[in-house]
């Protein structure tokens, strides 16, 4: 089954300086906050990875740890998962705020291009390329607008064509943590080593 990511992963995560695809296939999800810690990190993304013994995982982990915008890193479930807190790039802080407010179409063209890098199109069930939902949301797609107007039996006027971020879904919490699979993957398993 294909993993469904929340809005933070789809729209805000690339603003930390890496394409969405850089984080896959190890990305579990991303969040705008962790309710279990008291320290607040403004304009940051909390990136949750499922540990893997794959050498590419070690490369991703080392790259993030060496990034000056990495504010913190901590393990969850004794290392079965790892959370990285990365600050978004300075030039995207306004875009970050707009996205958190659900103003997808109002972000800068530069931010849109970064978010859509490698994700302008997706394959449909018939194997043909079609415009991705992320692209449609960022460009206030007329067909998506008509879909929601028909579904809600209302006129969206100039509103966005996607719902705002739901703080419960976009905040890492004890509830989300408790639902995580606590077992390590056996494939490619090796002792965890983090190279600073």
N, C-alpha and C positions, 0 to 999 in steps of 0.2 A: 504494500500500500504506500502511495506517495505521501511524503511528509507535508503537512500544511503548516506554514509559518504564520506568525502573528504579524501585525502591522509594523511593529518596530523592526523586525527582521526584514520585511519587504521594502520598507520605505526609508528608515532612518539608519540602519546598519551600514550601508555603503558610505555614509558621510564621515566615517572614521578614517577613510583613506584607502580602503581595499574594496575591490569589487565583491558583489554578493557571492560569486562563484569561488572566490578565494577561500571562503569559510567552509564550503561544502567539501566532502560529505560529512564532516565532523560536527557541523552546527546542529545543536538541538533547538535552540531558539534564542532570541535576543529580547532585552527588556530595557525600560527607561529608568528602572529603580529596583532595588532589592529591599523589600519591607523588613527583612530580618536584620538589617544593619542600620545603625543610626546615622552614620556619616552620609551626607548627601554629596554627590558629585554632579554639579550642573553641566549640562550639555554633554552628558556621557551616555554610552550604550553599554549595558551589561550583557556580555556575550557568553552564552552557556554552550560548552562543548561536551560531547560524550567521548570519554577517553578511548583511544585506539592505540594499539601497538604499532600501527602502520608508520613507516618512516616519514610520510608526508604530514602526519599529525605532529610529529616532533618538529618539523620545519615550520609549520603554522604557529605552534606554541612558542618556539624560539623567536620567530619574527615579531610576534606580539609583545613578548617580554622585553625585547630590545627596543621597542618603540617608546619614544619619550612621552607620548600621549597615553601610555598605559599607566593608569592611576593605581591599580591594584589587581591582584590575582589571588584566588583562593579555591581550594578544593571542596567538593561536596560529595557526601557519601564515601569518605575515605579515598578520594581520588577517582571514583568511577565517573565523575563529572568535574569540569573545571570552569570557573567563572572568571572572565577577564573584564575589567572595566576600562574602556577606552574613551577618551574625549574626542568629540567630533572636531574636524578641522575648523580653524578659526573662521575661515571664509564661509562656512556653512552654518554658523550658529543661528542666524536669522531663519534659515531654511529649517533647521531643527525645530525651532519654536513654532513655525508655521505648520509643520507636519504634526507636532504634538497637538496643535489646535484643530487639526483636521482640514487645514487649508492646502490640500494637495496641489491644486492647479496654480497656486500663487507662488510656489517656490521658484527659485532662479532656474534659468535654462541650464546652467552649469550643473546644478544639483540634479536636475532631471536626467541629464546625460550620464552622470555618475551612477545614479540609481538604476538606470536602464541598461548599463553596460552589460552586453551579453544576454539581455532579457527583454528586448523589444518585441520579439515574437516567441511563440511556443507552438509545439505540435499539437494539433487537435486529435480527436479519436480516430480520424481517418488518415492520420500521418501527414497532414498538410499544415504548413505554417499559417498561423493567424496572429493577429495583434494580441499581445499579452494583457492580462487584466491590470497589471502594474502600469503599463503604458496608457491604457484607457483611463485609469483613475487620474494619473498625472496630467493628462490632456483633456480632461472633462469630456470624454467621448459621448457623442450625441446618441449613439445606439444604447450605450449603457444607461444614459439618462432616461431614455424612453422606456427601457426595461424596468427601472425603478419607479418611474411614474405610473406605469401600468400596474406594477405589483402593489404599490401603495395607494393607488387611485388618487394621486395628487399631482400638482404641478410643482416641480422642483425649482422653477424659475432659474435663478443664477446660483443655486446651491451646488455644493460639490456632489459628485456621483458616487461617493463612498462614505461610510460612516466614520465618525471620529474615533480616535483611539479609546478603547475601554480600559480604564486604569487597572481593573482586576486582571485582565488578560495580558496587559503590558508591564505588569509589576511582578517580579519574581517573589514568591511568597512561600510560606511553610506548606501550604496546600499543594502548590506546584511541586515543591521539593519532595513531599511525601509520596507523590504520584510517580516519581522517577523510578525506573528500574535500577535497583541497587547493585546488580551483578555486572562484573567486568565481562567484556567480550573475550572469548577464548582465542579467536583467530588473530594471528599476528601478535600475540601477547608477549610482552617483555616487561622487565622491571621498569617502573616509571623513573625516568631521569629527566631533570630539567636543567638545561645548560644555560646559565645566565649570559 
